[in-house]
Amino acid sequence: MANSRCTLRVTVWHTAPDPAWDLAVLCQGLLIVHSGPVIRGVRPGTGPLPARDPVSGVDLSTFTVLANVRPVLL
């Protein structure tokens, strides 16, 4: 059975921009090296991209990864 593909977006908020970016890079790396029975493989998408939350003013960093997942028959 073929893989299904999905895009996962992760956003990390922190009190300063550098720790937010560092944590986003760590999370992205952990997702990319992960492999298991449901998530078969992950590739980097975009980012991490630093930004500031327009509502709260808190620093954040966001990224996406492209995941190949095992399809489930219903």
CHARMM-style PDB file with segment names, atoms N, HN, CA, C and O in Angstrom:
ATOM      1  N   MET     1       0.847  -1.170   0.000  1.00  0.00      PROA
ATOM      2  CA  MET     1       0.000   0.000   0.000  1.00  0.00      PROA
ATOM      3  C   MET     1       0.898   1.241   0.000  1.00  0.00      PROA
ATOM      4  O   MET     1       1.896   1.281   0.720  1.00  0.00      PROA
ATOM      5  N   ALA     2       0.558   2.233  -0.788  1.00  0.00      PROA
ATOM      6  HN  ALA     2      -0.253   2.201  -1.373  1.00  0.00      PROA
ATOM      7  CA  ALA     2       1.356   3.452  -0.915  1.00  0.00      PROA
ATOM      8  C   ALA     2       1.235   4.325   0.326  1.00  0.00      PROA
ATOM      9  O   ALA     2       0.319   4.166   1.132  1.00  0.00      PROA
ATOM     10  N   ASN     3       2.169   5.241   0.459  1.00  0.00      PROA
ATOM     11  HN  ASN     3       2.913   5.371  -0.196  1.00  0.00      PROA
ATOM     12  CA  ASN     3       2.148   6.187   1.575  1.00  0.00      PROA
ATOM     13  C   ASN     3       1.132   7.296   1.324  1.00  0.00      PROA
ATOM     14  O   ASN     3       0.802   7.612   0.181  1.00  0.00      PROA
ATOM     15  N   SER     4       0.659   7.865   2.390  1.00  0.00      PROA
ATOM     16  HN  SER     4       0.927   7.608   3.318  1.00  0.00      PROA
ATOM     17  CA  SER     4      -0.093   9.118   2.327  1.00  0.00      PROA
ATOM     18  C   SER     4       0.866  10.220   2.741  1.00  0.00      PROA
ATOM     19  O   SER     4       1.772   9.981   3.539  1.00  0.00      PROA
ATOM     20  N   ARG     5       0.685  11.405   2.217  1.00  0.00      PROA
ATOM     21  HN  ARG     5      -0.051  11.599   1.568  1.00  0.00      PROA
ATOM     22  CA  ARG     5       1.569  12.517   2.551  1.00  0.00      PROA
ATOM     23  C   ARG     5       0.789  13.610   3.251  1.00  0.00      PROA
ATOM     24  O   ARG     5      -0.368  13.878   2.926  1.00  0.00      PROA
ATOM     25  N   CYS     6       1.447  14.241   4.224  1.00  0.00      PROA
ATOM     26  HN  CYS     6       2.387  14.023   4.487  1.00  0.00      PROA
ATOM     27  CA  CYS     6       0.817  15.359   4.920  1.00  0.00      PROA
ATOM     28  C   CYS     6       1.882  16.390   5.276  1.00  0.00      PROA
ATOM     29  O   CYS     6       3.074  16.083   5.317  1.00  0.00      PROA
ATOM     30  N   THR     7       1.442  17.595   5.526  1.00  0.00      PROA
ATOM     31  HN  THR     7       0.474  17.845   5.492  1.00  0.00      PROA
ATOM     32  CA  THR     7       2.318  18.674   5.964  1.00  0.00      PROA
ATOM     33  C   THR     7       2.014  18.969   7.422  1.00  0.00      PROA
ATOM     34  O   THR     7       0.860  19.178   7.794  1.00  0.00      PROA
ATOM     35  N   LEU     8       3.063  18.985   8.250  1.00  0.00      PROA
ATOM     36  HN  LEU     8       4.000  18.815   7.948  1.00  0.00      PROA
ATOM     37  CA  LEU     8       2.919  19.320   9.665  1.00  0.00      PROA
ATOM     38  C   LEU     8       3.543  20.689   9.901  1.00  0.00      PROA
ATOM     39  O   LEU     8       4.673  20.943   9.484  1.00  0.00      PROA
ATOM     40  N   ARG     9       2.807  21.567  10.568  1.00  0.00      PROA
ATOM     41  HN  ARG     9       1.889  21.361  10.906  1.00  0.00      PROA
ATOM     42  CA  ARG     9       3.328  22.893  10.907  1.00  0.00      PROA
ATOM     43  C   ARG     9       3.512  22.956  12.408  1.00  0.00      PROA
ATOM     44  O   ARG     9       2.607  22.614  13.168  1.00  0.00      PROA
ATOM     45  N   VAL    10       4.689  23.396  12.835  1.00  0.00      PROA
ATOM     46  HN  VAL    10       5.424  23.674  12.217  1.00  0.00      PROA
ATOM     47  CA  VAL    10       5.007  23.512  14.261  1.00  0.00      PROA
ATOM     48  C   VAL    10       5.397  24.955  14.542  1.00  0.00      PROA
ATOM     49  O   VAL    10       6.186  25.543  13.802  1.00  0.00      PROA
ATOM     50  N   THR    11       4.846  25.529  15.612  1.00  0.00      PROA
ATOM     51  HN  THR    11       4.205  25.051  16.213  1.00  0.00      PROA
ATOM     52  CA  THR    11       5.176  26.887  16.030  1.00  0.00      PROA
ATOM     53  C   THR    11       5.646  26.847  17.472  1.00  0.00      PROA
ATOM     54  O   THR    11       5.012  26.230  18.328  1.00  0.00      PROA
ATOM     55  N   VAL    12       6.769  27.516  17.735  1.00  0.00      PROA
ATOM     56  HN  VAL    12       7.284  28.017  17.040  1.00  0.00      PROA
ATOM     57  CA  VAL    12       7.360  27.562  19.068  1.00  0.00      PROA
ATOM     58  C   VAL    12       7.370  29.018  19.529  1.00  0.00      PROA
ATOM     59  O   VAL    12       7.886  29.886  18.825  1.00  0.00      PROA
ATOM     60  N   TRP    13       6.805  29.290  20.708  1.00  0.00      PROA
ATOM     61  HN  TRP    13       6.386  28.584  21.280  1.00  0.00      PROA
ATOM     62  CA  TRP    13       6.839  30.617  21.305  1.00  0.00      PROA
ATOM     63  C   TRP    13       7.870  30.630  22.422  1.00  0.00      PROA
ATOM     64  O   TRP    13       8.031  29.636  23.130  1.00  0.00      PROA
ATOM     65  N   HSD    14       8.579  31.762  22.588  1.00  0.00      PROA
ATOM     66  HN  HSD    14       8.448  32.570  22.014  1.00  0.00      PROA
ATOM     67  CA  HSD    14       9.559  31.890  23.658  1.00  0.00      PROA
ATOM     68  C   HSD    14       9.695  33.366  24.010  1.00  0.00      PROA
ATOM     69  O   HSD    14       9.176  34.229  23.302  1.00  0.00      PROA
ATOM     70  N   THR    15      10.394  33.653  25.105  1.00  0.00      PROA
ATOM     71  HN  THR    15      10.816  32.952  25.681  1.00  0.00      PROA
ATOM     72  CA  THR    15      10.539  35.037  25.560  1.00  0.00      PROA
ATOM     73  C   THR    15      11.565  35.821  24.757  1.00  0.00      PROA
ATOM     74  O   THR    15      11.617  37.047  24.859  1.00  0.00      PROA
ATOM     75  N   ALA    16      12.386  35.136  23.957  1.00  0.00      PROA
ATOM     76  HN  ALA    16      12.344  34.140  23.874  1.00  0.00      PROA
ATOM     77  CA  ALA    16      13.397  35.800  23.133  1.00  0.00      PROA
ATOM     78  C   ALA    16      13.477  35.079  21.783  1.00  0.00      PROA
ATOM     79  O   ALA    16      13.150  33.896  21.695  1.00  0.00      PROA
ATOM     80  N   PRO    17      13.911  35.787  20.728  1.00  0.00      PROA
ATOM     81  CA  PRO    17      13.910  35.166  19.399  1.00  0.00      PROA
ATOM     82  C   PRO    17      14.921  34.029  19.232  1.00  0.00      PROA
ATOM     83  O   PRO    17      14.611  33.033  18.578  1.00  0.00      PROA
ATOM     84  N   ASP    18      16.110  34.151  19.800  1.00  0.00      PROA
ATOM     85  HN  ASP    18      16.362  34.960  20.331  1.00  0.00      PROA
ATOM     86  CA  ASP    18      17.126  33.104  19.615  1.00  0.00      PROA
ATOM     87  C   ASP    18      16.723  31.768  20.231  1.00  0.00      PROA
ATOM     88  O   ASP    18      16.852  30.742  19.563  1.00  0.00      PROA
ATOM     89  N   PRO    19      16.236  31.732  21.485  1.00  0.00      PROA
ATOM     90  CA  PRO    19      15.801  30.443  22.029  1.00  0.00      PROA
ATOM     91  C   PRO    19      14.613  29.850  21.274  1.00  0.00      PROA
ATOM     92  O   PRO    19      14.510  28.629  21.158  1.00  0.00      PROA
ATOM     93  N   ALA    20      13.717  30.688  20.759  1.00  0.00      PROA
ATOM     94  HN  ALA    20      13.801  31.680  20.852  1.00  0.00      PROA
ATOM     95  CA  ALA    20      12.581  30.181  19.977  1.00  0.00      PROA
ATOM     96  C   ALA    20      13.088  29.496  18.712  1.00  0.00      PROA
ATOM     97  O   ALA    20      12.612  28.420  18.351  1.00  0.00      PROA
ATOM     98  N   TRP    21      14.060  30.123  18.037  1.00  0.00      PROA
ATOM     99  HN  TRP    21      14.447  30.998  18.330  1.00  0.00      PROA
ATOM    100  CA  TRP    21      14.613  29.541  16.818  1.00  0.00      PROA
ATOM    101  C   TRP    21      15.380  28.257  17.137  1.00  0.00      PROA
ATOM    102  O   TRP    21      15.247  27.262  16.425  1.00  0.00      PROA
ATOM    103  N   ASP    22      16.186  28.276  18.210  1.00  0.00      PROA
ATOM    104  HN  ASP    22      16.294  29.084  18.789  1.00  0.00      PROA
ATOM    105  CA  ASP    22      16.949  27.088  18.607  1.00  0.00      PROA
ATOM    106  C   ASP    22      16.033  25.906  18.899  1.00  0.00      PROA
ATOM    107  O   ASP    22      16.303  24.785  18.468  1.00  0.00      PROA
ATOM    108  N   LEU    23      14.950  26.156  19.630  1.00  0.00      PROA
ATOM    109  HN  LEU    23      14.730  27.067  19.980  1.00  0.00      PROA
ATOM    110  CA  LEU    23      14.016  25.080  19.960  1.00  0.00      PROA
ATOM    111  C   LEU    23      13.302  24.571  18.710  1.00  0.00      PROA
ATOM    112  O   LEU    23      13.052  23.372  18.580  1.00  0.00      PROA
ATOM    113  N   ALA    24      12.975  25.478  17.791  1.00  0.00      PROA
ATOM    114  HN  ALA    24      13.178  26.452  17.896  1.00  0.00      PROA
ATOM    115  CA  ALA    24      12.331  25.064  16.538  1.00  0.00      PROA
ATOM    116  C   ALA    24      13.272  24.184  15.718  1.00  0.00      PROA
ATOM    117  O   ALA    24      12.834  23.189  15.141  1.00  0.00      PROA
ATOM    118  N   VAL    25      14.555  24.536  15.659  1.00  0.00      PROA
ATOM    119  HN  VAL    25      14.910  25.344  16.128  1.00  0.00      PROA
ATOM    120  CA  VAL    25      15.531  23.723  14.930  1.00  0.00      PROA
ATOM    121  C   VAL    25      15.639  22.337  15.560  1.00  0.00      PROA
ATOM    122  O   VAL    25      15.697  21.334  14.849  1.00  0.00      PROA
ATOM    123  N   LEU    26      15.665  22.276  16.895  1.00  0.00      PROA
ATOM    124  HN  LEU    26      15.617  23.091  17.473  1.00  0.00      PROA
ATOM    125  CA  LEU    26      15.730  20.990  17.591  1.00  0.00      PROA
ATOM    126  C   LEU    26      14.499  20.144  17.276  1.00  0.00      PROA
ATOM    127  O   LEU    26      14.625  18.962  16.956  1.00  0.00      PROA
ATOM    128  N   CYS    27      13.321  20.735  17.364  1.00  0.00      PROA
ATOM    129  HN  CYS    27      13.219  21.695  17.624  1.00  0.00      PROA
ATOM    130  CA  CYS    27      12.082  19.994  17.079  1.00  0.00      PROA
ATOM    131  C   CYS    27      12.050  19.508  15.638  1.00  0.00      PROA
ATOM    132  O   CYS    27      11.640  18.378  15.374  1.00  0.00      PROA
ATOM    133  N   GLN    28      12.476  20.351  14.706  1.00  0.00      PROA
ATOM    134  HN  GLN    28      12.809  21.269  14.921  1.00  0.00      PROA
ATOM    135  CA  GLN    28      12.497  19.954  13.306  1.00  0.00      PROA
ATOM    136  C   GLN    28      13.450  18.779  13.099  1.00  0.00      PROA
ATOM    137  O   GLN    28      13.119  17.828  12.391  1.00  0.00      PROA
ATOM    138  N   GLY    29      14.615  18.841  13.704  1.00  0.00      PROA
ATOM    139  HN  GLY    29      14.884  19.614  14.279  1.00  0.00      PROA
ATOM    140  CA  GLY    29      15.576  17.754  13.584  1.00  0.00      PROA
ATOM    141  C   GLY    29      15.044  16.451  14.153  1.00  0.00      PROA
ATOM    142  O   GLY    29      15.238  15.390  13.560  1.00  0.00      PROA
ATOM    143  N   LEU    30      14.369  16.518  15.306  1.00  0.00      PROA
ATOM    144  HN  LEU    30      14.210  17.380  15.788  1.00  0.00      PROA
ATOM    145  CA  LEU    30      13.804  15.314  15.910  1.00  0.00      PROA
ATOM    146  C   LEU    30      12.707  14.712  15.039  1.00  0.00      PROA
ATOM    147  O   LEU    30      12.587  13.490  14.953  1.00  0.00      PROA
ATOM    148  N   LEU    31      11.911  15.549  14.398  1.00  0.00      PROA
ATOM    149  HN  LEU    31      12.008  16.542  14.467  1.00  0.00      PROA
ATOM    150  CA  LEU    31      10.884  15.032  13.494  1.00  0.00      PROA
ATOM    151  C   LEU    31      11.505  14.397  12.252  1.00  0.00      PROA
ATOM    152  O   LEU    31      11.025  13.369  11.773  1.00  0.00      PROA
ATOM    153  N   ILE    32      12.565  15.000  11.731  1.00  0.00      PROA
ATOM    154  HN  ILE    32      12.956  15.835  12.120  1.00  0.00      PROA
ATOM    155  CA  ILE    32      13.183  14.487  10.503  1.00  0.00      PROA
ATOM    156  C   ILE    32      13.816  13.119  10.735  1.00  0.00      PROA
ATOM    157  O   ILE    32      13.746  12.264   9.852  1.00  0.00      PROA
ATOM    158  N   VAL    33      14.428  12.887  11.888  1.00  0.00      PROA
ATOM    159  HN  VAL    33      14.484  13.582  12.605  1.00  0.00      PROA
ATOM    160  CA  VAL    33      15.080  11.595  12.127  1.00  0.00      PROA
ATOM    161  C   VAL    33      14.107  10.531  12.622  1.00  0.00      PROA
ATOM    162  O   VAL    33      14.477   9.360  12.709  1.00  0.00      PROA
ATOM    163  N   HSD    34      12.867  10.912  12.950  1.00  0.00      PROA
ATOM    164  HN  HSD    34      12.567  11.863  12.880  1.00  0.00      PROA
ATOM    165  CA  HSD    34      11.890   9.957  13.467  1.00  0.00      PROA
ATOM    166  C   HSD    34      11.418   9.016  12.361  1.00  0.00      PROA
ATOM    167  O   HSD    34      11.215   9.430  11.220  1.00  0.00      PROA
ATOM    168  N   SER    35      11.249   7.759  12.714  1.00  0.00      PROA
ATOM    169  HN  SER    35      11.414   7.423  13.642  1.00  0.00      PROA
ATOM    170  CA  SER    35      10.666   6.771  11.826  1.00  0.00      PROA
ATOM    171  C   SER    35       9.956   5.747  12.695  1.00  0.00      PROA
ATOM    172  O   SER    35      10.467   5.365  13.748  1.00  0.00      PROA
ATOM    173  N   GLY    36       8.815   5.312  12.276  1.00  0.00      PROA
ATOM    174  HN  GLY    36       8.400   5.623  11.421  1.00  0.00      PROA
ATOM    175  CA  GLY    36       8.067   4.359  13.076  1.00  0.00      PROA
ATOM    176  C   GLY    36       6.977   3.698  12.256  1.00  0.00      PROA
ATOM    177  O   GLY    36       6.959   3.821  11.031  1.00  0.00      PROA
ATOM    178  N   PRO    37       6.061   2.993  12.921  1.00  0.00      PROA
ATOM    179  CA  PRO    37       5.018   2.265  12.191  1.00  0.00      PROA
ATOM    180  C   PRO    37       3.984   3.172  11.516  1.00  0.00      PROA
ATOM    181  O   PRO    37       3.382   2.773  10.519  1.00  0.00      PROA
ATOM    182  N   VAL    38       3.771   4.369  12.034  1.00  0.00      PROA
ATOM    183  HN  VAL    38       4.261   4.693  12.844  1.00  0.00      PROA
ATOM    184  CA  VAL    38       2.783   5.280  11.448  1.00  0.00      PROA
ATOM    185  C   VAL    38       3.473   6.317  10.566  1.00  0.00      PROA
ATOM    186  O   VAL    38       3.083   6.514   9.415  1.00  0.00      PROA
ATOM    187  N   ILE    39       4.491   6.976  11.101  1.00  0.00      PROA
ATOM    188  HN  ILE    39       4.808   6.816  12.036  1.00  0.00      PROA
ATOM    189  CA  ILE    39       5.250   7.961  10.325  1.00  0.00      PROA
ATOM    190  C   ILE    39       6.424   7.233   9.689  1.00  0.00      PROA
ATOM    191  O   ILE    39       7.342   6.796  10.383  1.00  0.00      PROA
ATOM    192  N   ARG    40       6.393   7.103   8.377  1.00  0.00      PROA
ATOM    193  HN  ARG    40       5.647   7.457   7.813  1.00  0.00      PROA
ATOM    194  CA  ARG    40       7.413   6.325   7.673  1.00  0.00      PROA
ATOM    195  C   ARG    40       8.641   7.137   7.295  1.00  0.00      PROA
ATOM    196  O   ARG    40       9.721   6.575   7.116  1.00  0.00      PROA
ATOM    197  N   GLY    41       8.494   8.437   7.172  1.00  0.00      PROA
ATOM    198  HN  GLY    41       7.617   8.894   7.317  1.00  0.00      PROA
ATOM    199  CA  GLY    41       9.625   9.287   6.814  1.00  0.00      PROA
ATOM    200  C   GLY    41       9.210  10.740   6.833  1.00  0.00      PROA
ATOM    201  O   GLY    41       8.046  11.065   6.600  1.00  0.00      PROA
ATOM    202  N   VAL    42      10.168  11.620   7.112  1.00  0.00      PROA
ATOM    203  HN  VAL    42      11.113  11.356   7.301  1.00  0.00      PROA
ATOM    204  CA  VAL    42       9.880  13.058   7.208  1.00  0.00      PROA
ATOM    205  C   VAL    42      10.977  13.813   6.466  1.00  0.00      PROA
ATOM    206  O   VAL    42      12.158  13.487   6.581  1.00  0.00      PROA
ATOM    207  N   ARG    43      10.571  14.823   5.705  1.00  0.00      PROA
ATOM    208  HN  ARG    43       9.611  15.088   5.611  1.00  0.00      PROA
ATOM    209  CA  ARG    43      11.499  15.710   5.003  1.00  0.00      PROA
ATOM    210  C   ARG    43      11.250  17.139   5.453  1.00  0.00      PROA
ATOM    211  O   ARG    43      10.124  17.480   5.816  1.00  0.00      PROA
ATOM    212  N   PRO    44      12.280  17.986   5.438  1.00  0.00      PROA
ATOM    213  CA  PRO    44      12.067  19.388   5.803  1.00  0.00      PROA
ATOM    214  C   PRO    44      11.173  20.086   4.780  1.00  0.00      PROA
ATOM    215  O   PRO    44      11.218  19.786   3.587  1.00  0.00      PROA
ATOM    216  N   GLY    45      10.377  21.004   5.261  1.00  0.00      PROA
ATOM    217  HN  GLY    45      10.341  21.248   6.230  1.00  0.00      PROA
ATOM    218  CA  GLY    45       9.532  21.826   4.396  1.00  0.00      PROA
ATOM    219  C   GLY    45      10.078  23.240   4.360  1.00  0.00      PROA
ATOM    220  O   GLY    45      10.998  23.535   3.596  1.00  0.00      PROA
ATOM    221  N   THR    46       9.520  24.113   5.177  1.00  0.00      PROA
ATOM    222  HN  THR    46       8.773  23.874   5.797  1.00  0.00      PROA
ATOM    223  CA  THR    46       9.981  25.498   5.261  1.00  0.00      PROA
ATOM    224  C   THR    46      10.517  25.786   6.653  1.00  0.00      PROA
ATOM    225  O   THR    46      10.185  25.106   7.623  1.00  0.00      PROA
ATOM    226  N   GLY    47      11.354  26.811   6.725  1.00  0.00      PROA
ATOM    227  HN  GLY    47      11.624  27.364   5.937  1.00  0.00      PROA
ATOM    228  CA  GLY    47      11.809  27.313   8.009  1.00  0.00      PROA
ATOM    229  C   GLY    47      12.915  26.507   8.639  1.00  0.00      PROA
ATOM    230  O   GLY    47      13.521  25.634   8.018  1.00  0.00      PROA
ATOM    231  N   PRO    48      13.156  26.826   9.887  1.00  0.00      PROA
ATOM    232  CA  PRO    48      12.404  27.680  10.801  1.00  0.00      PROA
ATOM    233  C   PRO    48      12.467  29.161  10.403  1.00  0.00      PROA
ATOM    234  O   PRO    48      13.491  29.663   9.939  1.00  0.00      PROA
ATOM    235  N   LEU    49      11.353  29.821  10.600  1.00  0.00      PROA
ATOM    236  HN  LEU    49      10.521  29.413  10.976  1.00  0.00      PROA
ATOM    237  CA  LEU    49      11.213  31.235  10.287  1.00  0.00      PROA
ATOM    238  C   LEU    49      10.911  32.006  11.560  1.00  0.00      PROA
ATOM    239  O   LEU    49       9.874  31.766  12.178  1.00  0.00      PROA
ATOM    240  N   PRO    50      11.784  32.932  11.979  1.00  0.00      PROA
ATOM    241  CA  PRO    50      11.511  33.726  13.174  1.00  0.00      PROA
ATOM    242  C   PRO    50      10.453  34.780  12.883  1.00  0.00      PROA
ATOM    243  O   PRO    50      10.368  35.297  11.769  1.00  0.00      PROA
ATOM    244  N   ALA    51       9.654  35.092  13.884  1.00  0.00      PROA
ATOM    245  HN  ALA    51       9.723  34.673  14.789  1.00  0.00      PROA
ATOM    246  CA  ALA    51       8.602  36.111  13.747  1.00  0.00      PROA
ATOM    247  C   ALA    51       8.195  36.584  15.133  1.00  0.00      PROA
ATOM    248  O   ALA    51       8.738  36.139  16.144  1.00  0.00      PROA
ATOM    249  N   ARG    52       7.241  37.482  15.160  1.00  0.00      PROA
ATOM    250  HN  ARG    52       6.800  37.844  14.338  1.00  0.00      PROA
ATOM    251  CA  ARG    52       6.685  37.968  16.414  1.00  0.00      PROA
ATOM    252  C   ARG    52       5.166  37.835  16.329  1.00  0.00      PROA
ATOM    253  O   ARG    52       4.551  38.237  15.341  1.00  0.00      PROA
ATOM    254  N   ASP    53       4.571  37.266  17.380  1.00  0.00      PROA
ATOM    255  HN  ASP    53       5.071  36.940  18.182  1.00  0.00      PROA
ATOM    256  CA  ASP    53       3.120  37.100  17.419  1.00  0.00      PROA
ATOM    257  C   ASP    53       2.468  38.477  17.390  1.00  0.00      PROA
ATOM    258  O   ASP    53       2.735  39.296  18.269  1.00  0.00      PROA
ATOM    259  N   PRO    54       1.613  38.756  16.393  1.00  0.00      PROA
ATOM    260  CA  PRO    54       1.018  40.090  16.298  1.00  0.00      PROA
ATOM    261  C   PRO    54       0.043  40.411  17.418  1.00  0.00      PROA
ATOM    262  O   PRO    54      -0.191  41.584  17.707  1.00  0.00      PROA
ATOM    263  N   VAL    55      -0.526  39.409  18.049  1.00  0.00      PROA
ATOM    264  HN  VAL    55      -0.336  38.456  17.814  1.00  0.00      PROA
ATOM    265  CA  VAL    55      -1.503  39.650  19.114  1.00  0.00      PROA
ATOM    266  C   VAL    55      -0.816  39.851  20.460  1.00  0.00      PROA
ATOM    267  O   VAL    55      -1.082  40.829  21.158  1.00  0.00      PROA
ATOM    268  N   SER    56       0.074  38.916  20.824  1.00  0.00      PROA
ATOM    269  HN  SER    56       0.290  38.122  20.257  1.00  0.00      PROA
ATOM    270  CA  SER    56       0.696  38.964  22.154  1.00  0.00      PROA
ATOM    271  C   SER    56       2.046  39.660  22.162  1.00  0.00      PROA
ATOM    272  O   SER    56       2.515  40.080  23.220  1.00  0.00      PROA
ATOM    273  N   GLY    57       2.686  39.793  20.995  1.00  0.00      PROA
ATOM    274  HN  GLY    57       2.305  39.452  20.135  1.00  0.00      PROA
ATOM    275  CA  GLY    57       4.004  40.401  20.930  1.00  0.00      PROA
ATOM    276  C   GLY    57       5.131  39.473  21.349  1.00  0.00      PROA
ATOM    277  O   GLY    57       6.270  39.915  21.498  1.00  0.00      PROA
ATOM    278  N   VAL    58       4.835  38.195  21.541  1.00  0.00      PROA
ATOM    279  HN  VAL    58       3.910  37.835  21.420  1.00  0.00      PROA
ATOM    280  CA  VAL    58       5.837  37.219  21.964  1.00  0.00      PROA
ATOM    281  C   VAL    58       6.603  36.714  20.740  1.00  0.00      PROA
ATOM    282  O   VAL    58       6.026  36.515  19.671  1.00  0.00      PROA
ATOM    283  N   ASP    59       7.927  36.508  20.915  1.00  0.00      PROA
ATOM    284  HN  ASP    59       8.396  36.669  21.784  1.00  0.00      PROA
ATOM    285  CA  ASP    59       8.744  35.978  19.827  1.00  0.00      PROA
ATOM    286  C   ASP    59       8.375  34.534  19.548  1.00  0.00      PROA
ATOM    287  O   ASP    59       8.046  33.778  20.462  1.00  0.00      PROA
ATOM    288  N   LEU    60       8.433  34.150  18.259  1.00  0.00      PROA
ATOM    289  HN  LEU    60       8.701  34.764  17.516  1.00  0.00      PROA
ATOM    290  CA  LEU    60       8.119  32.779  17.879  1.00  0.00      PROA
ATOM    291  C   LEU    60       8.969  32.370  16.691  1.00  0.00      PROA
ATOM    292  O   LEU    60       9.597  33.202  16.037  1.00  0.00      PROA
ATOM    293  N   SER    61       8.976  31.093  16.429  1.00  0.00      PROA
ATOM    294  HN  SER    61       8.465  30.417  16.960  1.00  0.00      PROA
ATOM    295  CA  SER    61       9.619  30.536  15.251  1.00  0.00      PROA
ATOM    296  C   SER    61       8.739  29.400  14.760  1.00  0.00      PROA
ATOM    297  O   SER    61       8.225  28.622  15.564  1.00  0.00      PROA
ATOM    298  N   THR    62       8.562  29.295  13.458  1.00  0.00      PROA
ATOM    299  HN  THR    62       8.980  29.927  12.805  1.00  0.00      PROA
ATOM    300  CA  THR    62       7.669  28.289  12.905  1.00  0.00      PROA
ATOM    301  C   THR    62       8.348  27.556  11.751  1.00  0.00      PROA
ATOM    302  O   THR    62       9.196  28.122  11.061  1.00  0.00      PROA
ATOM    303  N   PHE    63       7.973  26.308  11.547  1.00  0.00      PROA
ATOM    304  HN  PHE    63       7.284  25.848  12.107  1.00  0.00      PROA
ATOM    305  CA  PHE    63       8.510  25.521  10.449  1.00  0.00      PROA
ATOM    306  C   PHE    63       7.478  24.488  10.017  1.00  0.00      PROA
ATOM    307  O   PHE    63       6.503  24.234  10.724  1.00  0.00      PROA
ATOM    308  N   THR    64       7.705  23.896   8.849  1.00  0.00      PROA
ATOM    309  HN  THR    64       8.497  24.102   8.275  1.00  0.00      PROA
ATOM    310  CA  THR    64       6.870  22.791   8.384  1.00  0.00      PROA
ATOM    311  C   THR    64       7.765  21.621   8.005  1.00  0.00      PROA
ATOM    312  O   THR    64       8.929  21.799   7.646  1.00  0.00      PROA
ATOM    313  N   VAL    65       7.207  20.440   8.090  1.00  0.00      PROA
ATOM    314  HN  VAL    65       6.262  20.295   8.381  1.00  0.00      PROA
ATOM    315  CA  VAL    65       7.858  19.226   7.589  1.00  0.00      PROA
ATOM    316  C   VAL    65       6.832  18.465   6.760  1.00  0.00      PROA
ATOM    317  O   VAL    65       5.625  18.580   6.975  1.00  0.00      PROA
ATOM    318  N   LEU    66       7.336  17.687   5.811  1.00  0.00      PROA
ATOM    319  HN  LEU    66       8.316  17.594   5.636  1.00  0.00      PROA
ATOM    320  CA  LEU    66       6.487  16.864   4.948  1.00  0.00      PROA
ATOM    321  C   LEU    66       6.640  15.417   5.403  1.00  0.00      PROA
ATOM    322  O   LEU    66       7.744  14.873   5.376  1.00  0.00      PROA
ATOM    323  N   ALA    67       5.555  14.796   5.814  1.00  0.00      PROA
ATOM    324  HN  ALA    67       4.658  15.238   5.835  1.00  0.00      PROA
ATOM    325  CA  ALA    67       5.619  13.447   6.374  1.00  0.00      PROA
ATOM    326  C   ALA    67       4.923  12.441   5.452  1.00  0.00      PROA
ATOM    327  O   ALA    67       3.860  12.708   4.893  1.00  0.00      PROA
ATOM    328  N   ASN    68       5.557  11.287   5.316  1.00  0.00      PROA
ATOM    329  HN  ASN    68       6.422  11.071   5.770  1.00  0.00      PROA
ATOM    330  CA  ASN    68       4.930  10.136   4.668  1.00  0.00      PROA
ATOM    331  C   ASN    68       4.374   9.261   5.786  1.00  0.00      PROA
ATOM    332  O   ASN    68       5.115   8.818   6.663  1.00  0.00      PROA
ATOM    333  N   VAL    69       3.083   9.017   5.748  1.00  0.00      PROA
ATOM    334  HN  VAL    69       2.481   9.376   5.035  1.00  0.00      PROA
ATOM    335  CA  VAL    69       2.442   8.254   6.821  1.00  0.00      PROA
ATOM    336  C   VAL    69       1.770   7.013   6.241  1.00  0.00      PROA
ATOM    337  O   VAL    69       1.413   6.959   5.064  1.00  0.00      PROA
ATOM    338  N   ARG    70       1.612   6.025   7.108  1.00  0.00      PROA
ATOM    339  HN  ARG    70       1.902   6.068   8.064  1.00  0.00      PROA
ATOM    340  CA  ARG    70       0.955   4.778   6.709  1.00  0.00      PROA
ATOM    341  C   ARG    70      -0.534   5.030   6.577  1.00  0.00      PROA
ATOM    342  O   ARG    70      -1.153   5.511   7.526  1.00  0.00      PROA
ATOM    343  N   PRO    71      -1.129   4.722   5.437  1.00  0.00      PROA
ATOM    344  CA  PRO    71      -2.569   4.884   5.297  1.00  0.00      PROA
ATOM    345  C   PRO    71      -3.316   3.809   6.075  1.00  0.00      PROA
ATOM    346  O   PRO    71      -2.795   2.717   6.299  1.00  0.00      PROA
ATOM    347  N   VAL    72      -4.522   4.121   6.479  1.00  0.00      PROA
ATOM    348  HN  VAL    72      -4.945   5.009   6.297  1.00  0.00      PROA
ATOM    349  CA  VAL    72      -5.356   3.198   7.228  1.00  0.00      PROA
ATOM    350  C   VAL    72      -6.641   2.943   6.435  1.00  0.00      PROA
ATOM    351  O   VAL    72      -7.328   3.892   6.058  1.00  0.00      PROA
ATOM    352  N   LEU    73      -6.965   1.701   6.184  1.00  0.00      PROA
ATOM    353  HN  LEU    73      -6.407   0.930   6.490  1.00  0.00      PROA
ATOM    354  CA  LEU    73      -8.217   1.375   5.503  1.00  0.00      PROA
ATOM    355  C   LEU    73      -9.375   1.488   6.486  1.00  0.00      PROA
ATOM    356  O   LEU    73      -9.301   0.995   7.612  1.00  0.00      PROA
ATOM    357  N   LEU    74     -10.428   2.133   6.052  1.00  0.00      PROA
ATOM    358  HN  LEU    74     -10.488   2.533   5.137  1.00  0.00      PROA
ATOM    359  CA  LEU    74     -11.611   2.301   6.901  1.00  0.00      PROA
ATOM    360  C   LEU    74     -12.689   1.320   6.514  1.00  0.00      PROA
ATOM    361  OT1 LEU    74     -13.761   1.310   7.119  1.00  0.00      PROA
TER     362      LEU     74
END
